[in-house]
Amino acid sequence: MSDASGGFTPWRPRVFYRGELPRSETAQVPRRSPADLQRRKKAISLVFVAATSVLVVSFVFMFQAGQVSYVAVQRMTRERLVLERLEGILFSLTDAETGERGYLLTGEAAYLEPYRKATREIGSKLANLRAMALDGSLSLSQVERVARLANEKLSGLKEAIEVRQERGADAGIALVRNGAGKQVMDELRLELGQMQTAAQAAFADDASRAHRARVARTAMYVLAGLLNLGFLVWASQKIRSQMHQMGEESELLERTVEERTAKLREMIAELEQVSYAIVHDMRAPLRAMQAFAYLLETEIIEGRPGERVEHARRIKTAASRLDRLIQGVLMYNQAVLRDLPLKPVDLSKLLPDLIETYPNLDATKAEIRIESSLPTIMGDEALLAQCFSNLLGNAVKFVAPGVRPQVSVRAEVRDHSARIWVEDNGIGIPAQAQTRLFGLFQRLSSEQGGTGVGLAIVRKVTERMGGKVGAESVLGKGSRFWVELQLARP
């Protein structure tokens, strides 16, 4: 039952001592039914799932906002190129006109160099404009008008130069004074000016879109942090209240409460750790994306080529790492929250199937040997597959350059349990790092990549199935990981 504020109604257990008779029903405190306890447990779990969902949705939103910003920056790059090419055509024709007039006045051939240069380059510049029109960056009809006017202007300049050569300076100057060339140039400037205005407007619109995307991403980041903090505070207060109210239950119910309380405390601690680790570890790729996007935008605006491709690649790399972190958190939360009905699992069938199925465990890439017969243990098949795929994947991944991974798997059967060893010839683990080996987001080697979630999942999955994990390693001489689980009853 819940009170008007949405919390749970306080209650006390009914305890009878030897020789004591029950009091009247009006004096009794009602017991909670198993259905009530199940609903309470489900409500608490839903709170944690909601908190995690808010985080995941917020990070997906921030990733999409980053994509919007990236696309806007790409469009700004294209629009900047349009402006540069339009200005290049106008500058070429202006230089050609200046050279023609200098030649008309002086008769010296050196003045014709800008004209000759413009004549050589104008064809390729117009071809570039036509290519941009075909991909939608410019209007094809406008580009054709510019091409017609540019060719007409060059023809007029050529005619004036030829008249100067054949009939003298006065005839060439008279041809210029008739105003036909000026009219063509004015029309050309008008047409180019309209195209430049449109490109500048599009550039400003895309710059505004990129800015809005960055602001939205930052706002969502702050909002997600506040919501998650509120969820954790609310859940913590509710759980503490329930623990205080359940302190006087009977011995049997007390044991049940202690088990559930331990579980809830573990879940709170795990989610608090996940929340802190998400905020801490996922800020790095977000900051990298923001920094390189800023550099990319600055180079585009200032017209410097710089290292745009490298910056874009690093943005994509940071986004991929963020995606892997989100996927790792989802798998970790599944290991924390999922109910595990334990069933017999035959490891002698599960592990060979894993080695056959996973591409990174292929025999052409690594040598994996199963040294002894593997037992049947009690566990969850899907999570055991995830556990051993992480251990085998790490074993073949963290090796020295040029060394072929060699991994051996063997079982050590004890009274009621089996310890499965996974031994490799990898780079080993420093002694000071082994104490935090199975912690969440603990990356021991930044050069080898990874998200720091895999071994935390191994630990959590094994503990959920009533087992233990451990590792032994010497730096430079490989590692030996073990998982200990209960044997299945015959």
MARMARSE-819151 format. One record per residue (C-alpha): residue in three letters; y, z, x. Coordinates in Angstrom, 2 decimals. Layout:
N
<'ala'; <Y; Z; X>>,
...
//
This chain:
490
<'met'; <0.00; 0.00; 0.00>>,
<'ser'; <3.55; -0.62; 1.15>>,
<'asp'; <6.80; 1.16; 0.26>>,
<'ala'; <9.96; -0.43; -1.12>>,
<'ser'; <11.32; -1.11; 2.33>>,
<'gly'; <8.30; -3.18; 3.30>>,
<'gly'; <6.58; -0.50; 5.43>>,
<'phe'; <3.30; 1.30; 4.84>>,
<'thr'; <3.03; 4.37; 2.59>>,
<'pro'; <2.27; 7.52; 4.61>>,
<'trp'; <-1.09; 9.16; 3.90>>,
<'arg'; <-3.35; 11.92; 5.20>>,
<'pro'; <-7.16; 11.92; 5.38>>,
<'arg'; <-9.22; 14.15; 3.13>>,
<'val'; <-11.18; 16.66; 5.27>>,
<'phe'; <-13.64; 19.24; 3.86>>,
<'tyr'; <-14.77; 22.17; 5.96>>,
<'arg'; <-18.12; 23.86; 5.55>>,
<'gly'; <-18.20; 25.89; 2.30>>,
<'glu'; <-14.93; 24.45; 1.03>>,
<'leu'; <-14.87; 22.87; -2.41>>,
<'pro'; <-12.68; 19.86; -3.14>>,
<'arg'; <-9.46; 20.57; -4.95>>,
<'ser'; <-8.36; 18.80; -8.11>>,
<'glu'; <-7.71; 15.09; -7.99>>,
<'thr'; <-3.95; 15.65; -8.32>>,
<'ala'; <-3.93; 17.49; -5.00>>,
<'gln'; <-5.89; 14.88; -3.15>>,
<'val'; <-4.33; 12.27; -0.91>>,
<'pro'; <-5.89; 8.87; -1.69>>,
<'arg'; <-8.07; 7.29; 0.98>>,
<'arg'; <-7.35; 3.82; 2.25>>,
<'ser'; <-9.99; 1.30; 1.38>>,
<'pro'; <-11.39; -1.05; 4.04>>,
<'ala'; <-9.47; -3.86; 2.33>>,
<'asp'; <-6.19; -1.93; 2.78>>,
<'leu'; <-6.93; -1.36; 6.46>>,
<'gln'; <-7.80; -5.04; 6.89>>,
<'arg'; <-4.55; -6.11; 5.21>>,
<'arg'; <-2.58; -3.78; 7.47>>,
<'lys'; <-4.27; -5.18; 10.57>>,
<'lys'; <-3.64; -8.73; 9.36>>,
<'ala'; <0.04; -7.99; 8.70>>,
<'ile'; <0.53; -6.68; 12.23>>,
<'ser'; <-1.28; -9.67; 13.71>>,
<'leu'; <0.89; -12.02; 11.65>>,
<'val'; <4.00; -10.38; 13.09>>,
<'phe'; <2.81; -11.14; 16.61>>,
<'val'; <1.77; -14.67; 15.66>>,
<'ala'; <5.19; -15.21; 14.08>>,
<'ala'; <6.92; -13.97; 17.24>>,
<'thr'; <4.86; -16.32; 19.39>>,
<'ser'; <5.44; -19.20; 16.97>>,
<'val'; <9.20; -18.65; 17.12>>,
<'leu'; <9.03; -18.87; 20.90>>,
<'val'; <6.88; -22.01; 20.87>>,
<'val'; <9.05; -23.75; 18.25>>,
<'ser'; <12.21; -22.84; 20.14>>,
<'phe'; <10.88; -24.24; 23.41>>,
<'val'; <9.74; -27.41; 21.65>>,
<'phe'; <13.24; -27.73; 20.20>>,
<'met'; <14.81; -27.20; 23.62>>,
<'phe'; <12.50; -29.81; 25.13>>,
<'gln'; <13.49; -32.31; 22.42>>,
<'ala'; <17.18; -31.52; 22.98>>,
<'gly'; <16.64; -32.23; 26.66>>,
<'gln'; <15.09; -35.59; 25.75>>,
<'val'; <18.11; -36.43; 23.56>>,
<'ser'; <20.41; -35.57; 26.45>>,
<'tyr'; <18.32; -37.67; 28.86>>,
<'val'; <18.40; -40.72; 26.54>>,
<'ala'; <22.16; -40.33; 26.07>>,
<'val'; <22.66; -40.24; 29.85>>,
<'gln'; <20.56; -43.41; 30.23>>,
<'arg'; <22.74; -45.15; 27.62>>,
<'met'; <25.85; -43.95; 29.46>>,
<'thr'; <24.47; -45.51; 32.65>>,
<'arg'; <24.03; -48.84; 30.89>>,
<'glu'; <27.50; -48.67; 29.31>>,
<'arg'; <29.05; -47.82; 32.65>>,
<'leu'; <27.38; -50.88; 34.12>>,
<'val'; <28.80; -53.01; 31.28>>,
<'leu'; <32.31; -51.79; 32.10>>,
<'glu'; <31.84; -52.49; 35.80>>,
<'arg'; <30.64; -56.04; 35.16>>,
<'leu'; <33.45; -56.82; 32.72>>,
<'glu'; <35.97; -55.54; 35.26>>,
<'gly'; <34.23; -57.58; 37.98>>,
<'ile'; <34.72; -60.85; 36.04>>,
<'leu'; <38.39; -60.08; 35.39>>,
<'phe'; <39.00; -59.15; 39.04>>,
<'ser'; <37.30; -62.33; 40.29>>,
<'leu'; <39.39; -64.58; 38.04>>,
<'thr'; <42.59; -62.71; 38.91>>,
<'asp'; <41.85; -63.09; 42.64>>,
<'ala'; <41.07; -66.79; 42.13>>,
<'glu'; <44.40; -67.28; 40.31>>,
<'thr'; <46.28; -65.44; 43.07>>,
<'gly'; <44.65; -67.59; 45.75>>,
<'glu'; <45.47; -70.79; 43.82>>,
<'arg'; <49.16; -69.87; 43.55>>,
<'gly'; <49.34; -68.99; 47.23>>,
<'tyr'; <47.89; -72.37; 48.10>>,
<'leu'; <50.27; -74.22; 45.72>>,
<'leu'; <53.25; -72.54; 47.39>>,
<'thr'; <52.17; -72.80; 51.03>>,
<'gly'; <49.57; -75.52; 51.22>>,
<'glu'; <47.51; -73.35; 53.60>>,
<'ala'; <43.73; -73.56; 52.99>>,
<'ala'; <43.24; -69.88; 53.88>>,
<'tyr'; <44.73; -68.94; 50.50>>,
<'leu'; <41.84; -70.69; 48.74>>,
<'glu'; <39.19; -68.21; 49.97>>,
<'pro'; <39.48; -65.88; 46.89>>,
<'tyr'; <39.20; -68.96; 44.66>>,
<'arg'; <36.10; -70.20; 46.46>>,
<'lys'; <34.52; -66.74; 46.36>>,
<'ala'; <35.17; -66.45; 42.62>>,
<'thr'; <33.68; -69.91; 42.05>>,
<'arg'; <30.51; -68.87; 43.90>>,
<'glu'; <30.12; -65.53; 42.11>>,
<'ile'; <31.27; -66.21; 38.56>>,
<'gly'; <28.02; -67.95; 37.56>>,
<'ser'; <25.81; -64.98; 38.46>>,
<'lys'; <28.24; -62.51; 36.86>>,
<'leu'; <28.22; -64.46; 33.60>>,
<'ala'; <24.40; -64.61; 33.76>>,
<'asn'; <24.33; -60.81; 34.07>>,
<'leu'; <26.53; -60.51; 30.99>>,
<'arg'; <24.21; -62.82; 29.03>>,
<'ala'; <21.21; -60.67; 30.07>>,
<'met'; <22.99; -57.54; 28.82>>,
<'ala'; <23.77; -59.34; 25.56>>,
<'leu'; <20.09; -60.17; 25.10>>,
<'asp'; <19.06; -56.50; 25.44>>,
<'gly'; <21.68; -55.44; 22.89>>,
<'ser'; <24.31; -53.95; 25.20>>,
<'leu'; <26.89; -56.67; 24.37>>,
<'ser'; <27.65; -59.16; 21.63>>,
<'leu'; <26.22; -62.57; 22.55>>,
<'ser'; <29.03; -64.43; 20.76>>,
<'gln'; <31.66; -62.49; 22.73>>,
<'val'; <29.85; -63.17; 25.99>>,
<'glu'; <29.76; -66.90; 25.22>>,
<'arg'; <33.52; -66.89; 24.48>>,
<'val'; <34.17; -65.11; 27.79>>,
<'ala'; <31.97; -67.64; 29.62>>,
<'arg'; <33.80; -70.58; 27.99>>,
<'leu'; <37.26; -69.15; 28.81>>,
<'ala'; <36.21; -68.26; 32.40>>,
<'asn'; <34.90; -71.78; 33.03>>,
<'glu'; <38.03; -73.26; 31.44>>,
<'lys'; <40.21; -71.09; 33.66>>,
<'leu'; <38.32; -72.13; 36.81>>,
<'ser'; <38.61; -75.78; 35.75>>,
<'gly'; <42.41; -75.40; 35.36>>,
<'leu'; <42.68; -73.79; 38.77>>,
<'lys'; <40.59; -76.56; 40.32>>,
<'glu'; <42.75; -79.22; 38.69>>,
<'ala'; <45.99; -77.63; 39.99>>,
<'ile'; <44.54; -77.41; 43.52>>,
<'glu'; <43.48; -81.07; 43.46>>,
<'val'; <46.91; -82.17; 42.19>>,
<'arg'; <48.54; -80.18; 45.01>>,
<'gln'; <46.27; -81.88; 47.54>>,
<'glu'; <46.85; -85.39; 46.19>>,
<'arg'; <50.46; -85.37; 44.93>>,
<'gly'; <52.16; -82.46; 46.64>>,
<'ala'; <53.44; -78.97; 45.84>>,
<'asp'; <55.94; -79.94; 43.14>>,
<'ala'; <53.28; -81.71; 41.06>>,
<'gly'; <50.86; -78.75; 41.39>>,
<'ile'; <53.53; -76.18; 40.48>>,
<'ala'; <54.65; -78.28; 37.53>>,
<'leu'; <51.08; -78.31; 36.23>>,
<'val'; <50.97; -74.50; 36.42>>,
<'arg'; <54.31; -74.16; 34.64>>,
<'asn'; <53.09; -75.94; 31.53>>,
<'gly'; <51.51; -72.56; 30.49>>,
<'ala'; <48.01; -73.74; 29.63>>,
<'gly'; <46.41; -71.65; 32.38>>,
<'lys'; <48.39; -68.56; 31.35>>,
<'gln'; <47.30; -68.95; 27.75>>,
<'val'; <43.64; -69.15; 28.77>>,
<'met'; <44.02; -66.08; 30.98>>,
<'asp'; <45.71; -64.13; 28.19>>,
<'glu'; <42.88; -64.99; 25.79>>,
<'leu'; <40.34; -63.99; 28.42>>,
<'arg'; <42.06; -60.65; 29.04>>,
<'leu'; <42.16; -59.99; 25.30>>,
<'glu'; <38.46; -60.77; 24.87>>,
<'leu'; <37.44; -58.66; 27.88>>,
<'gly'; <39.72; -55.85; 26.72>>,
<'gln'; <38.01; -55.72; 23.31>>,
<'met'; <34.58; -55.59; 24.95>>,
<'gln'; <35.73; -52.87; 27.34>>,
<'thr'; <37.16; -50.82; 24.47>>,
<'ala'; <33.84; -51.03; 22.59>>,
<'ala'; <31.88; -50.03; 25.71>>,
<'gln'; <34.22; -47.11; 26.42>>,
<'ala'; <33.87; -45.88; 22.83>>,
<'ala'; <30.06; -46.05; 23.09>>,
<'phe'; <30.20; -44.25; 26.45>>,
<'ala'; <32.33; -41.45; 24.95>>,
<'asp'; <29.99; -41.16; 21.95>>,
<'asp'; <26.91; -40.83; 24.18>>,
<'ala'; <28.67; -38.30; 26.42>>,
<'ser'; <29.47; -36.23; 23.32>>,
<'arg'; <25.86; -36.50; 22.14>>,
<'ala'; <24.56; -35.31; 25.52>>,
<'his'; <26.99; -32.37; 25.46>>,
<'arg'; <25.95; -31.36; 21.93>>,
<'ala'; <22.29; -31.48; 22.95>>,
<'arg'; <22.95; -29.16; 25.89>>,
<'val'; <24.90; -26.72; 23.69>>,
<'ala'; <22.14; -26.74; 21.03>>,
<'arg'; <19.49; -26.11; 23.68>>,
<'thr'; <21.40; -23.12; 25.06>>,
<'ala'; <22.03; -21.69; 21.58>>,
<'met'; <18.34; -21.98; 20.67>>,
<'tyr'; <17.37; -20.27; 23.91>>,
<'val'; <19.60; -17.26; 23.13>>,
<'leu'; <18.51; -17.15; 19.47>>,
<'ala'; <14.80; -17.24; 20.38>>,
<'gly'; <15.28; -14.35; 22.81>>,
<'leu'; <17.07; -12.23; 20.19>>,
<'leu'; <14.51; -12.98; 17.47>>,
<'asn'; <11.62; -12.15; 19.77>>,
<'leu'; <13.26; -8.89; 20.82>>,
<'gly'; <13.78; -7.99; 17.16>>,
<'phe'; <10.13; -8.73; 16.36>>,
<'leu'; <8.92; -6.55; 19.22>>,
<'val'; <11.22; -3.62; 18.33>>,
<'trp'; <10.22; -3.79; 14.66>>,
<'ala'; <6.51; -3.99; 15.44>>,
<'ser'; <6.73; -1.19; 17.99>>,
<'gln'; <8.47; 1.12; 15.52>>,
<'lys'; <5.96; 0.37; 12.77>>,
<'ile'; <2.97; 0.94; 15.03>>,
<'arg'; <4.34; 4.24; 16.36>>,
<'ser'; <4.95; 5.38; 12.78>>,
<'gln'; <1.39; 4.54; 11.76>>,
<'met'; <-0.09; 6.28; 14.78>>,
<'his'; <1.84; 9.48; 13.93>>,
<'gln'; <0.71; 9.40; 10.29>>,
<'met'; <-2.97; 8.87; 11.18>>,
<'gly'; <-3.16; 11.84; 13.59>>,
<'glu'; <-5.07; 14.18; 11.18>>,
<'glu'; <-7.93; 11.91; 10.13>>,
<'ser'; <-11.54; 12.97; 10.24>>,
<'glu'; <-13.56; 12.61; 13.43>>,
<'leu'; <-15.13; 9.33; 12.36>>,
<'leu'; <-11.87; 7.84; 11.15>>,
<'glu'; <-10.10; 9.23; 14.21>>,
<'arg'; <-12.42; 7.30; 16.50>>,
<'thr'; <-11.72; 4.14; 14.51>>,
<'val'; <-7.99; 4.75; 14.73>>,
<'glu'; <-8.20; 5.32; 18.46>>,
<'glu'; <-10.03; 2.02; 18.93>>,
<'arg'; <-7.53; 0.12; 16.81>>,
<'thr'; <-4.59; 1.90; 18.40>>,
<'ala'; <-5.84; 0.96; 21.84>>,
<'lys'; <-6.18; -2.62; 20.65>>,
<'leu'; <-2.68; -2.65; 19.19>>,
<'arg'; <-1.21; -1.11; 22.32>>,
<'glu'; <-2.95; -3.73; 24.39>>,
<'met'; <-1.62; -6.49; 22.15>>,
<'ile'; <1.93; -5.10; 22.33>>,
<'ala'; <1.72; -4.80; 26.10>>,
<'glu'; <0.31; -8.33; 26.38>>,
<'leu'; <2.99; -9.81; 24.13>>,
<'glu'; <5.77; -7.90; 25.87>>,
<'gln'; <4.44; -9.22; 29.18>>,
<'val'; <4.16; -12.73; 27.74>>,
<'ser'; <7.70; -12.54; 26.31>>,
<'tyr'; <9.18; -11.38; 29.61>>,
<'ala'; <7.14; -13.87; 31.63>>,
<'ile'; <8.09; -16.74; 29.31>>,
<'val'; <11.80; -15.96; 29.59>>,
<'his'; <11.53; -15.48; 33.37>>,
<'asp'; <9.08; -18.24; 34.35>>,
<'met'; <10.19; -20.95; 31.94>>,
<'arg'; <13.86; -20.67; 32.90>>,
<'ala'; <13.09; -22.28; 36.26>>,
<'pro'; <12.13; -25.74; 34.89>>,
<'leu'; <14.95; -25.52; 32.32>>,
<'arg'; <17.50; -24.78; 35.06>>,
<'ala'; <16.07; -27.61; 37.15>>,
<'met'; <16.36; -30.04; 34.23>>,
<'gln'; <19.95; -28.95; 33.58>>,
<'ala'; <20.97; -29.17; 37.25>>,
<'phe'; <19.52; -32.63; 37.86>>,
<'ala'; <20.85; -33.91; 34.51>>,
<'tyr'; <24.30; -32.71; 35.58>>,
<'leu'; <23.98; -34.48; 38.96>>,
<'leu'; <22.78; -37.63; 37.21>>,
<'glu'; <25.64; -37.53; 34.73>>,
<'thr'; <28.21; -36.90; 37.50>>,
<'glu'; <26.96; -39.85; 39.56>>,
<'ile'; <27.05; -42.11; 36.52>>,
<'ile'; <30.57; -41.08; 35.49>>,
<'glu'; <31.94; -41.37; 39.04>>,
<'gly'; <30.19; -44.69; 39.60>>,
<'arg'; <28.12; -43.50; 42.54>>,
<'pro'; <24.52; -44.77; 42.70>>,
<'gly'; <23.26; -41.63; 44.45>>,
<'glu'; <19.63; -40.70; 43.82>>,
<'arg'; <19.41; -41.36; 40.08>>,
<'val'; <15.74; -42.30; 40.04>>,
<'glu'; <14.81; -39.17; 42.02>>,
<'his'; <16.88; -36.96; 39.72>>,
<'ala'; <15.29; -38.50; 36.63>>,
<'arg'; <11.82; -37.99; 38.19>>,
<'arg'; <12.56; -34.35; 38.85>>,
<'ile'; <13.73; -33.87; 35.26>>,
<'lys'; <10.43; -35.36; 34.04>>,
<'thr'; <8.49; -33.12; 36.47>>,
<'ala'; <10.28; -29.99; 35.20>>,
<'ala'; <9.66; -31.04; 31.58>>,
<'ser'; <5.93; -31.55; 32.33>>,
<'arg'; <5.71; -28.10; 33.94>>,
<'leu'; <7.43; -26.57; 30.90>>,
<'asp'; <4.89; -28.30; 28.64>>,
<'arg'; <1.99; -26.97; 30.74>>,
<'leu'; <3.46; -23.45; 30.56>>,
<'ile'; <3.70; -23.66; 26.77>>,
<'gln'; <0.09; -24.90; 26.53>>,
<'gly'; <-1.05; -22.07; 28.81>>,
<'val'; <0.75; -19.45; 26.69>>,
<'leu'; <-0.89; -20.84; 23.53>>,
<'met'; <-4.36; -20.60; 25.11>>,
<'tyr'; <-3.62; -17.09; 26.38>>,
<'asn'; <-2.47; -15.94; 22.93>>,
<'gln'; <-5.67; -17.42; 21.46>>,
<'ala'; <-7.69; -15.28; 23.88>>,
<'val'; <-5.63; -12.20; 22.91>>,
<'leu'; <-5.71; -12.61; 19.13>>,
<'arg'; <-8.95; -14.41; 18.33>>,
<'asp'; <-11.86; -12.47; 16.81>>,
<'leu'; <-14.98; -12.77; 18.96>>,
<'pro'; <-18.34; -12.51; 17.20>>,
<'leu'; <-20.66; -12.39; 20.22>>,
<'lys'; <-23.77; -14.59; 20.16>>,
<'pro'; <-26.43; -15.49; 22.76>>,
<'val'; <-25.15; -18.26; 25.08>>,
<'asp'; <-27.49; -20.01; 27.52>>,
<'leu'; <-25.52; -20.42; 30.77>>,
<'ser'; <-28.22; -22.69; 32.24>>,
<'lys'; <-27.17; -25.26; 29.61>>,
<'leu'; <-23.45; -24.45; 29.33>>,
<'leu'; <-22.50; -24.79; 33.02>>,
<'pro'; <-24.24; -28.13; 33.73>>,
<'asp'; <-22.64; -29.54; 30.58>>,
<'leu'; <-19.24; -28.35; 31.85>>,
<'ile'; <-19.77; -29.94; 35.26>>,
<'glu'; <-20.78; -33.23; 33.61>>,
<'thr'; <-17.90; -33.25; 31.12>>,
<'tyr'; <-14.81; -32.29; 33.16>>,
<'pro'; <-13.37; -35.16; 35.28>>,
<'asn'; <-12.11; -32.89; 38.09>>,
<'leu'; <-15.65; -31.53; 38.54>>,
<'asp'; <-17.15; -34.99; 39.05>>,
<'ala'; <-19.70; -35.29; 41.87>>,
<'thr'; <-17.59; -37.97; 43.58>>,
<'lys'; <-14.79; -35.44; 44.00>>,
<'ala'; <-16.61; -32.18; 44.65>>,
<'glu'; <-20.08; -30.86; 45.44>>,
<'ile'; <-21.09; -28.21; 42.90>>,
<'arg'; <-24.52; -26.56; 43.24>>,
<'ile'; <-26.26; -24.17; 40.85>>,
<'glu'; <-28.26; -22.04; 43.29>>,
<'ser'; <-30.48; -20.10; 40.85>>,
<'ser'; <-31.56; -20.05; 37.24>>,
<'leu'; <-28.80; -18.80; 34.97>>,
<'pro'; <-29.47; -16.22; 32.24>>,
<'thr'; <-28.61; -16.07; 28.55>>,
<'ile'; <-25.73; -13.68; 27.89>>,
<'met'; <-23.80; -12.36; 24.87>>,
<'gly'; <-20.48; -14.10; 24.39>>,
<'asp'; <-18.42; -16.77; 22.65>>,
<'glu'; <-19.43; -20.26; 23.79>>,
<'ala'; <-15.97; -21.88; 23.47>>,
<'leu'; <-14.17; -19.15; 25.41>>,
<'leu'; <-16.94; -18.96; 28.01>>,
<'ala'; <-16.48; -22.70; 28.57>>,
<'gln'; <-12.77; -22.11; 29.06>>,
<'cys'; <-13.46; -19.19; 31.43>>,
<'phe'; <-15.88; -21.06; 33.73>>,
<'ser'; <-13.88; -24.33; 33.60>>,
<'asn'; <-10.88; -22.39; 34.98>>,
<'leu'; <-12.99; -20.80; 37.75>>,
<'leu'; <-14.66; -24.08; 38.74>>,
<'gly'; <-11.38; -25.98; 38.47>>,
<'asn'; <-9.65; -23.54; 40.84>>,
<'ala'; <-12.60; -23.69; 43.22>>,
<'val'; <-12.32; -27.47; 43.66>>,
<'lys'; <-8.52; -27.50; 43.60>>,
<'phe'; <-7.45; -24.98; 46.23>>,
<'val'; <-8.94; -26.52; 49.37>>,
<'ala'; <-7.37; -27.59; 52.63>>,
<'pro'; <-6.22; -31.24; 52.87>>,
<'gly'; <-9.06; -33.58; 53.79>>,
<'val'; <-11.80; -31.04; 53.01>>,
<'arg'; <-14.42; -31.93; 50.37>>,
<'pro'; <-14.76; -29.06; 47.89>>,
<'gln'; <-18.14; -27.31; 48.02>>,
<'val'; <-18.89; -24.83; 45.23>>,
<'ser'; <-22.02; -22.82; 44.56>>,
<'val'; <-22.87; -20.95; 41.35>>,
<'arg'; <-25.53; -18.25; 41.25>>,
<'ala'; <-26.55; -15.35; 39.02>>,
<'glu'; <-27.32; -11.75; 39.95>>,
<'val'; <-29.27; -10.07; 37.12>>,
<'arg'; <-29.08; -6.29; 36.79>>,
<'asp'; <-30.50; -3.82; 34.19>>,
<'his'; <-28.59; -4.95; 31.13>>,
<'ser'; <-26.01; -7.28; 32.61>>,
<'ala'; <-25.66; -10.41; 34.70>>,
<'arg'; <-23.05; -11.11; 37.36>>,
<'ile'; <-22.25; -14.83; 37.77>>,
<'trp'; <-20.79; -15.75; 41.18>>,
<'val'; <-18.62; -18.81; 41.85>>,
<'glu'; <-18.20; -19.32; 45.61>>,
<'asp'; <-16.06; -22.00; 47.29>>,
<'asn'; <-14.93; -23.25; 50.70>>,
<'gly'; <-11.25; -23.19; 49.79>>,
<'ile'; <-8.14; -21.92; 51.51>>,
<'gly'; <-8.77; -18.29; 50.54>>,
<'ile'; <-6.38; -15.69; 49.17>>,
<'pro'; <-4.13; -13.37; 51.22>>,
<'ala'; <-5.12; -9.69; 50.99>>,
<'gln'; <-1.72; -8.64; 49.66>>,
<'ala'; <-2.02; -11.13; 46.77>>,
<'gln'; <-5.50; -10.11; 45.57>>,
<'thr'; <-4.24; -7.09; 43.61>>,
<'arg'; <-2.22; -9.36; 41.27>>,
<'leu'; <-4.73; -12.19; 41.18>>,
<'phe'; <-5.60; -11.95; 37.47>>,
<'gly'; <-2.07; -11.23; 36.23>>,
<'leu'; <-0.20; -13.54; 33.87>>,
<'phe'; <2.03; -16.20; 35.53>>,
<'gln'; <0.93; -15.14; 39.03>>,
<'arg'; <1.04; -18.34; 41.11>>,
<'leu'; <-0.26; -17.69; 44.63>>,
<'ser'; <0.55; -21.17; 45.99>>,
<'ser'; <3.58; -23.13; 44.80>>,
<'glu'; <2.46; -26.16; 46.82>>,
<'gln'; <-0.77; -26.49; 44.80>>,
<'gly'; <0.98; -26.41; 41.41>>,
<'gly'; <-0.50; -24.65; 38.38>>,
<'thr'; <1.04; -22.38; 35.76>>,
<'gly'; <-0.43; -18.99; 36.70>>,
<'val'; <-2.23; -18.64; 33.34>>,
<'gly'; <-5.81; -19.73; 34.17>>,
<'leu'; <-7.11; -16.56; 35.86>>,
<'ala'; <-5.28; -14.38; 33.32>>,
<'ile'; <-7.25; -16.21; 30.61>>,
<'val'; <-10.48; -15.62; 32.57>>,
<'arg'; <-9.75; -11.88; 32.71>>,
<'lys'; <-8.71; -11.62; 29.06>>,
<'val'; <-11.68; -13.63; 27.75>>,
<'thr'; <-14.16; -11.60; 29.82>>,
<'glu'; <-12.68; -8.27; 28.74>>,
<'arg'; <-12.73; -9.35; 25.09>>,
<'met'; <-16.48; -9.94; 25.46>>,
<'gly'; <-17.02; -6.49; 27.01>>,
<'gly'; <-17.33; -7.73; 30.59>>,
<'lys'; <-15.54; -7.48; 33.93>>,
<'val'; <-14.16; -9.89; 36.53>>,
<'gly'; <-13.46; -9.62; 40.23>>,
<'ala'; <-12.88; -11.59; 43.41>>,
<'glu'; <-13.53; -11.36; 47.13>>,
<'ser'; <-11.70; -13.60; 49.57>>,
<'val'; <-10.78; -14.04; 53.21>>,
<'leu'; <-7.78; -16.22; 54.06>>,
<'gly'; <-8.99; -19.55; 55.41>>,
<'lys'; <-12.66; -18.85; 54.65>>,
<'gly'; <-12.98; -19.40; 50.92>>,
<'ser'; <-13.28; -17.13; 47.88>>,
<'arg'; <-16.03; -15.56; 45.74>>,
<'phe'; <-15.21; -14.93; 42.08>>,
<'trp'; <-17.59; -13.08; 39.76>>,
<'val'; <-17.88; -12.53; 36.02>>,
<'glu'; <-20.11; -9.74; 34.70>>,
<'leu'; <-21.37; -9.90; 31.07>>,
<'gln'; <-24.05; -8.27; 28.95>>,
<'leu'; <-27.48; -9.94; 28.86>>,
<'ala'; <-28.72; -11.20; 25.51>>,
<'arg'; <-31.51; -9.11; 24.00>>,
<'pro'; <-34.92; -10.83; 23.99>>,
//
